[in-house]
Amino acid sequence: ILAAAKRQGAITIAGGPHPTIAPLETLNNPDIDFIVIGEGETTLAALLTALEDNGDFSKVNGIGFKQDGTPVINPAREFISDLDSLPIADRELLDTFPRYLEGLALNVSGIRGCPFKCTFCQPTLFNLFGRQIRNRSPKNMVQELALLYQRYRIRDFFFVDDLFTVNREWLRAFHEALSSAGLLEKIRFSINSRVDLIDEEIIGLLESINTYYLLLGLESGSQEMLDSCKKGTTVQQGVTAVQLARRHGIRTHAYILLGLPGETSATLKATEELLKELRPDTVHISVATPFIGTELFDQCNKDGSLQKGSYTGHDYYLDESVGSKPIAGLDYKEIYAARRRILKARRWRVMLSSAVETLKDTIREGSIKKILFRARMYREMKHYFG
């Protein structure tokens, strides 16, 4: 795409995780003119202004560019302290937006920053969004939800934020803002959370805002594996979080991570047993992947288990047929065998649960759009569901 753009005489700008973590490497691509590092909203606007004015790029913080063919990285830009200062995104600028509307659900985000130290994320996430948690105000968040509900009749929203339950005072204020806007009984939410950020009061608050789906980072049934990736949680906290959600009628999803360094047949078995005990409604199973810039990447590079060369193999959706080099002590065949066993043991339960939920949604929406959308999504994302 970049090469095609350059052939047409375009100026090319790259942003996101990779340019942020590996700016010099990114600028070595001859088809990239500029990079935006970290949060892009303010930086991209400043860069575009400089381009229009034929200005001095050295004065635009948070970018990289080439000067006489030599990569130059400017000083970092401060993180955006007031997220309410950002305008609500105009989703209609995306040519794919009509397709998203077919699912009658949209993603939203209200939090940036993460203080936790999971080796498979950090310090990459620190560099992208910082350690300090920043929230949009409940009022500002509800303004966006109200707009999306009124303009597109969207009633299902997924908070993509990993730490949605980190601030119970914010949750209380969010409940009040939803109530004041008359949205409490009209929309509902899926949310992500860490298991150590769930307790009886939090679950009650989630129930009060009409949360119907709780996605939890269980990662493993082995405390040894949780400790090895510095997750900072316990297996028992995962058990408690799932049980609390079920008691309050909230569907649960478990994020599972197999194949971390030190994974053994015994730790894989512990994860299988945990899922048999908890019976979450749905599960997503990743294979540990050393993303560039993370502590896990550096650890694998140091011990010689990092696949050299292209980043193509750094993809937690790949299967064992690709031949990627494992970073655990186990062969990938054993890791993927465990993944298949878990999915096979749950397949009929998950299919029935998902079918019932989709039927309820169809009745609730008065439309078959959601059935058609989900059928296409499952077909296109077979790698995700195994």
C-alpha positions as CSV (number, residue, x, y, z in Angstrom):
1,I,0.0,0.0,0.0
2,L,2.8,2.4,0.9
3,A,4.7,1.6,-2.3
4,A,1.6,2.2,-4.4
5,A,0.9,5.5,-2.6
6,K,4.5,6.7,-3.3
7,R,4.1,5.7,-7.0
8,Q,1.2,8.1,-7.1
9,G,3.2,10.9,-5.5
10,A,1.6,10.8,-2.1
11,I,3.2,11.8,1.2
12,T,3.1,8.7,3.5
13,I,2.7,8.8,7.3
14,A,2.8,5.7,9.5
15,G,1.6,5.6,13.1
16,G,0.6,3.1,15.8
17,P,2.5,0.6,17.9
18,H,5.3,-0.4,15.6
19,P,6.4,3.1,14.6
20,T,6.2,4.1,18.3
21,I,8.3,1.1,19.5
22,A,10.7,0.9,16.5
23,P,10.9,4.4,15.0
24,L,14.3,4.1,13.3
25,E,13.5,0.7,11.8
26,T,10.2,2.0,10.5
27,L,11.8,5.1,8.9
28,N,14.2,2.8,7.1
29,N,11.3,1.8,4.9
30,P,11.9,3.9,1.8
31,D,8.2,4.3,1.2
32,I,7.5,6.0,4.6
33,D,8.1,9.7,4.8
34,F,6.9,10.5,8.4
35,I,6.0,8.5,11.5
36,V,3.7,9.6,14.4
37,I,4.8,8.3,17.7
38,G,2.4,7.5,20.6
39,E,-1.0,9.1,20.8
40,G,-1.7,10.6,17.4
41,E,-4.6,13.0,17.6
42,T,-2.6,16.2,18.4
43,T,0.6,15.1,16.7
44,L,-1.0,14.3,13.4
45,A,-2.9,17.6,13.3
46,A,0.4,19.5,14.0
47,L,2.2,17.5,11.3
48,L,-0.5,18.2,8.7
49,T,-0.4,21.9,9.5
50,A,3.4,21.9,9.0
51,L,3.0,20.0,5.7
52,E,0.5,22.6,4.5
53,D,2.7,25.5,5.5
54,N,5.9,23.9,4.3
55,G,7.0,24.4,7.9
56,D,9.9,23.3,10.0
57,F,9.3,19.6,10.9
58,S,11.9,19.8,13.7
59,K,9.5,21.8,15.8
60,V,6.7,19.1,15.7
61,N,7.1,17.0,18.8
62,G,6.1,13.3,18.6
63,I,7.2,12.7,14.9
64,G,10.0,11.1,13.0
65,F,11.1,12.1,9.5
66,K,14.0,11.9,7.1
67,Q,16.4,14.8,6.6
68,D,18.6,14.4,3.5
69,G,17.9,10.6,3.8
70,T,18.8,10.4,7.5
71,P,16.1,9.4,10.0
72,V,15.4,12.1,12.6
73,I,13.3,11.4,15.8
74,N,11.9,14.5,17.5
75,P,11.3,14.9,21.2
76,A,8.2,13.0,22.5
77,R,4.9,14.7,22.9
78,E,3.3,14.7,26.3
79,F,0.3,12.4,26.7
80,I,-3.1,14.0,26.3
81,S,-4.1,14.8,29.9
82,D,-7.8,15.8,29.2
83,L,-9.4,13.1,27.0
84,D,-12.6,15.2,27.0
85,S,-10.7,17.7,24.8
86,L,-10.8,15.2,22.0
87,P,-13.8,15.4,19.7
88,I,-16.1,12.5,19.4
89,A,-14.9,10.4,16.4
90,D,-16.9,10.8,13.2
91,R,-17.2,7.1,12.3
92,E,-18.8,7.9,9.0
93,L,-15.4,8.9,7.7
94,L,-14.5,5.2,7.6
95,D,-15.7,3.6,4.4
96,T,-16.2,0.3,6.4
97,F,-18.6,1.9,8.8
98,P,-21.8,0.7,7.2
99,R,-20.5,-2.9,7.6
100,Y,-20.0,-2.3,11.3
101,L,-23.5,-1.1,11.6
102,E,-24.8,-4.4,10.3
103,G,-23.7,-6.0,13.6
104,L,-25.9,-3.6,15.5
105,A,-23.0,-3.1,18.0
106,L,-20.0,-0.7,18.2
107,N,-16.7,-0.4,20.1
108,V,-16.1,2.5,22.4
109,S,-13.2,3.6,24.6
110,G,-13.0,5.7,27.7
111,I,-9.7,4.9,29.4
112,R,-6.0,5.2,28.4
113,G,-2.9,4.2,30.4
114,C,-2.0,1.1,32.3
115,P,0.2,0.8,35.5
116,F,0.4,-3.0,35.4
117,K,3.5,-5.0,34.3
118,C,2.5,-8.0,32.2
119,T,5.6,-9.0,30.3
120,F,3.6,-9.7,27.1
121,C,2.4,-6.1,27.0
122,Q,4.9,-3.9,28.8
123,P,6.7,-1.6,28.4
124,T,5.2,-1.3,24.9
125,L,1.9,-0.2,26.3
126,F,3.6,2.3,28.6
127,N,5.2,3.9,25.5
128,L,1.9,4.1,23.7
129,F,-0.4,5.4,26.4
130,G,1.6,5.9,29.6
131,R,1.4,4.3,33.0
132,Q,-1.0,6.8,34.5
133,I,-4.7,6.0,34.0
134,R,-6.7,8.8,32.2
135,N,-10.4,8.6,32.0
136,R,-12.9,10.5,29.8
137,S,-15.5,12.0,32.1
138,P,-18.7,10.0,32.5
139,K,-20.7,12.9,31.0
140,N,-18.4,13.0,27.9
141,M,-18.7,9.2,27.5
142,V,-22.4,9.3,27.7
143,Q,-22.6,12.0,25.1
144,E,-21.0,9.7,22.6
145,L,-23.2,6.8,23.6
146,A,-26.3,8.9,23.3
147,L,-25.2,10.1,19.8
148,L,-24.6,6.6,18.6
149,Y,-27.9,5.4,20.0
150,Q,-29.9,8.2,18.6
151,R,-28.3,8.4,15.2
152,Y,-27.8,4.7,14.4
153,R,-30.0,3.0,17.0
154,I,-27.1,1.1,18.4
155,R,-27.9,-0.6,21.7
156,D,-24.9,-2.9,22.2
157,F,-21.5,-1.4,23.0
158,F,-18.2,-3.0,23.7
159,F,-15.7,-1.1,25.9
160,V,-12.4,-2.1,24.5
161,D,-10.5,-0.7,27.5
162,D,-8.6,-3.4,29.5
163,L,-9.2,-1.7,32.8
164,F,-12.8,-0.6,32.7
165,T,-13.5,-1.5,36.4
166,V,-10.4,0.2,37.8
167,N,-12.3,3.1,39.3
168,R,-15.5,2.4,41.1
169,E,-16.2,6.1,41.7
170,W,-16.1,6.6,37.9
171,L,-18.5,3.7,37.5
172,R,-21.0,5.2,40.0
173,A,-20.8,8.5,38.1
174,F,-21.2,6.7,34.8
175,H,-24.4,5.0,36.1
176,E,-25.8,8.4,37.1
177,A,-24.9,10.0,33.7
178,L,-26.6,7.1,31.9
179,S,-29.7,7.5,34.1
180,S,-29.8,11.2,33.5
181,A,-29.6,10.7,29.8
182,G,-32.4,8.2,29.8
183,L,-30.2,5.4,28.5
184,L,-30.1,2.9,31.3
185,E,-32.7,0.5,29.9
186,K,-32.0,1.3,26.3
187,I,-28.4,0.2,25.9
188,R,-26.1,-2.5,27.3
189,F,-22.4,-3.3,27.6
190,S,-19.7,-5.8,27.1
191,I,-16.6,-4.9,29.1
192,N,-13.0,-6.1,29.7
193,S,-11.4,-6.3,33.1
194,R,-8.6,-7.8,35.1
195,V,-9.7,-10.5,37.5
196,D,-8.2,-8.6,40.5
197,L,-10.4,-5.6,39.7
198,I,-13.6,-7.5,40.3
199,D,-15.5,-7.9,43.6
200,E,-19.1,-7.9,44.8
201,E,-19.5,-4.2,44.7
202,I,-18.0,-3.9,41.2
203,I,-20.2,-6.6,39.8
204,G,-23.2,-4.9,41.3
205,L,-22.2,-1.6,39.6
206,L,-21.7,-3.5,36.3
207,E,-25.1,-5.0,36.6
208,S,-26.6,-1.6,37.4
209,I,-25.4,-0.2,34.1
210,N,-26.7,-3.2,32.2
211,T,-23.5,-5.1,31.5
212,Y,-24.3,-8.5,29.9
213,Y,-20.9,-9.7,29.0
214,L,-17.7,-9.7,31.1
215,L,-14.4,-10.5,29.4
216,L,-11.6,-11.5,31.9
217,G,-7.9,-12.0,31.5
218,L,-7.5,-15.4,33.3
219,E,-4.5,-16.3,31.1
220,S,-3.7,-19.6,32.9
221,G,-4.8,-22.1,35.5
222,S,-1.2,-22.2,36.7
223,Q,0.0,-19.8,39.3
224,E,3.5,-20.4,38.1
225,M,2.6,-19.1,34.7
226,L,0.8,-16.1,36.0
227,D,3.8,-15.2,38.1
228,S,6.2,-15.8,35.2
229,C,4.5,-13.1,33.0
230,K,4.2,-10.8,36.0
231,K,0.4,-10.8,35.6
232,G,0.0,-9.8,39.3
233,T,-3.2,-11.9,39.8
234,T,-4.0,-15.3,41.3
235,V,-5.9,-18.3,39.9
236,Q,-8.3,-17.9,42.8
237,Q,-9.1,-14.3,41.8
238,G,-10.1,-15.6,38.4
239,V,-12.3,-18.2,39.9
240,T,-14.0,-15.6,42.1
241,A,-14.5,-13.1,39.3
242,V,-16.2,-15.7,37.0
243,Q,-18.4,-17.0,39.8
244,L,-19.5,-13.5,40.8
245,A,-20.5,-12.6,37.3
246,R,-22.5,-15.8,36.8
247,R,-24.3,-15.2,40.1
248,H,-25.4,-11.8,38.7
249,G,-26.5,-13.2,35.4
250,I,-23.6,-11.8,33.4
251,R,-22.1,-13.9,30.6
252,T,-18.3,-14.5,30.9
253,H,-15.5,-14.8,28.5
254,A,-12.0,-16.1,29.4
255,Y,-8.8,-14.8,27.7
256,I,-6.3,-17.7,27.9
257,L,-2.6,-17.5,27.0
258,L,-0.7,-20.7,26.3
259,G,3.0,-21.3,25.7
260,L,4.7,-18.7,27.9
261,P,8.4,-19.5,28.7
262,G,8.4,-22.3,31.3
263,E,5.1,-23.8,30.2
264,T,5.0,-27.5,30.8
265,S,2.5,-30.4,30.3
266,A,1.5,-29.9,34.0
267,T,0.8,-26.2,33.6
268,L,-1.2,-26.8,30.4
269,K,-3.2,-29.4,32.3
270,A,-3.9,-26.9,35.1
271,T,-5.4,-24.5,32.6
272,E,-7.6,-27.2,31.0
273,E,-8.8,-28.2,34.5
274,L,-9.6,-24.6,35.4
275,L,-11.8,-24.1,32.3
276,K,-13.6,-27.4,33.0
277,E,-14.3,-26.1,36.5
278,L,-15.4,-22.6,35.6
279,R,-17.2,-23.2,32.4
280,P,-17.0,-19.7,31.0
281,D,-19.5,-19.0,28.2
282,T,-16.8,-18.3,25.7
283,V,-13.0,-18.6,25.6
284,H,-10.3,-17.0,23.4
285,I,-7.0,-18.9,23.4
286,S,-3.8,-17.1,22.3
287,V,-0.3,-18.6,21.9
288,A,2.3,-16.5,23.7
289,T,3.8,-14.1,21.1
290,P,6.9,-11.9,21.7
291,F,5.7,-8.5,20.4
292,I,8.5,-6.1,19.7
293,G,9.3,-3.7,22.6
294,T,7.9,-6.0,25.3
295,E,9.8,-7.6,28.2
296,L,8.8,-11.0,26.7
297,F,10.4,-10.0,23.4
298,D,13.7,-9.0,25.2
299,Q,13.6,-12.2,27.3
300,C,13.2,-14.4,24.2
301,N,15.9,-12.5,22.4
302,K,18.2,-13.0,25.3
303,D,17.6,-16.8,25.7
304,G,17.7,-17.5,21.9
305,S,14.1,-18.5,21.5
306,L,13.1,-15.5,19.4
307,Q,12.4,-16.2,15.8
308,K,14.8,-14.1,13.7
309,G,14.1,-12.1,10.6
310,S,10.5,-11.2,9.5
311,Y,7.8,-10.4,12.1
312,T,5.4,-12.5,10.1
313,G,5.8,-15.4,12.6
314,H,4.9,-13.1,15.5
315,D,1.2,-13.7,15.3
316,Y,-0.8,-15.5,18.0
317,Y,-3.3,-16.8,15.4
318,L,-0.8,-18.9,13.6
319,D,-1.1,-22.7,13.8
320,E,1.6,-25.3,14.2
321,S,1.7,-25.9,10.4
322,V,3.6,-22.6,10.0
323,G,6.6,-23.9,11.8
324,S,7.2,-20.9,14.0
325,K,9.8,-21.4,16.7
326,P,8.2,-21.9,20.2
327,I,9.2,-19.7,23.0
328,A,8.1,-22.2,25.7
329,G,10.1,-25.3,26.6
330,L,7.4,-27.4,24.9
331,D,7.0,-28.1,21.2
332,Y,4.2,-26.1,19.6
333,K,2.5,-29.3,18.7
334,E,1.8,-30.0,22.4
335,I,0.7,-26.4,23.0
336,Y,-1.8,-26.5,20.0
337,A,-2.9,-30.0,21.1
338,A,-4.0,-28.5,24.4
339,R,-5.7,-25.7,22.6
340,R,-7.6,-28.1,20.4
341,R,-8.6,-30.2,23.4
342,I,-10.0,-27.2,25.2
343,L,-12.0,-26.0,22.2
344,K,-13.3,-29.5,21.4
345,A,-14.5,-30.1,24.9
346,R,-16.4,-26.9,24.9
347,R,-17.6,-26.8,21.3
348,W,-21.2,-27.9,21.6
349,R,-21.8,-25.9,24.8
350,V,-20.4,-22.7,23.2
351,M,-22.3,-23.2,19.9
352,L,-25.6,-23.7,21.9
353,S,-24.9,-20.8,24.2
354,S,-24.0,-18.5,21.3
355,A,-27.0,-19.6,19.2
356,V,-29.4,-18.9,22.1
357,E,-27.8,-15.5,22.7
358,T,-28.0,-14.6,19.0
359,L,-31.7,-15.6,18.9
360,K,-32.4,-13.4,22.0
361,D,-30.6,-10.5,20.3
362,T,-32.6,-11.0,17.1
363,I,-35.9,-10.9,19.0
364,R,-34.7,-7.9,21.0
365,E,-33.6,-6.0,17.9
366,G,-36.5,-7.2,15.8
367,S,-34.1,-7.9,12.9
368,I,-32.2,-10.8,11.5
369,K,-29.2,-8.6,10.7
370,K,-27.3,-9.8,13.8
371,I,-27.6,-13.4,12.8
372,L,-26.3,-12.7,9.3
373,F,-23.5,-10.6,10.7
374,R,-22.4,-13.1,13.3
375,A,-22.5,-16.0,10.8
376,R,-20.2,-14.0,8.5
377,M,-17.9,-13.0,11.3
378,Y,-17.5,-16.6,12.6
379,R,-16.8,-17.8,9.1
380,E,-14.1,-15.1,8.5
381,M,-12.5,-15.5,12.0
382,K,-12.2,-19.3,12.2
383,H,-8.6,-18.8,13.3
384,Y,-9.9,-16.9,16.4
385,F,-12.4,-19.6,17.5
386,G,-10.2,-22.6,16.5
